[in-house]
Amino acid sequence: MIVPAWNEADELPRTLPALQRALGELGLAAEIVVVDNASTDNTATIAREHGARVVSEVERQIARARNTGARAALGRVLIFVDADTWPSGELLRAACSALHSGTVCGGGAQVAFEDLDHRLYRSGTALWNTLARRFHLAAGCFVFATREAFEAVGGFSEQVYAGEEVAFSIHMQRWGRRHGQRFVVLPEPAVLTSGRKADWYSLWQHLGLLALLTVFPFALRSRRLCGFWYRRPKATPRGRHDDD
């Protein structure tokens, strides 16, 4: 299990025990690799205190962090989980069963956001889940793959600073078709992940980003234009934030 982490000292004390409990429910022995992606807080220390193996990636890029974790991992099955995501034992069982069937090379899960109250956000989540099922696109917060297939497609594209999970899904689908396997989005259960970006950024900022990427998809190649994923607002009173 590979967890990319940039300044996630607040999230890891919840996430790592949750992963360990989920593994324990299945009776599985698995290593948890936390990729410290140039953190400036106690991410690495907290990860070690919770029994994870820590590797370092100094280049701030989500795809690069995931690929670094995959290279360090020892297993034949790779499961990528974001630091603010909490898959259940039932979901891990479904993912492992799919991979061990020999007919699936990888996949993802439908997404459920924690504490996402706004109706438009809920509608957006439902739309994404529909598209994910229809086009077999994994959400980045939870992706699983066999090492064979992962290495064959070259892992996550390091040419982009966001959206790498979509390209990865497409490449895995193509590889799978050539090898008699499928890339799937599991119908249930959904993976629970944080809705913190709905607190950090306004609805208009979310819509503006969507419009930008629709008109200029090459913006994904710029970390500055992908600041939504690489910049965090400073906390002020709840519900309001000042940008870094």
Secondary structure, DSSP 8 states (H G I E B T S, - for coil): -EEEESS-TTTHHHHHHHHHHHHHHHT-----EEEE-S-SSSHHHHHHHTT-EEEE--S--HHHHHHHHHHH---SEEEEE-TTEE--HHHHHHHHHHHHTSSEEEEEEEEEEET---HHHHHHHHHHHHHHHHHT---TTEEEEEHHHHHHTTSS-TT-SS-HHHHHHHHHHHHHHHTT-EEEEEEEEEEEEE-HHHHHS-HHHHHHHHHHHHH-GGGGG-TTTTHHHH---EE-STT-EE--
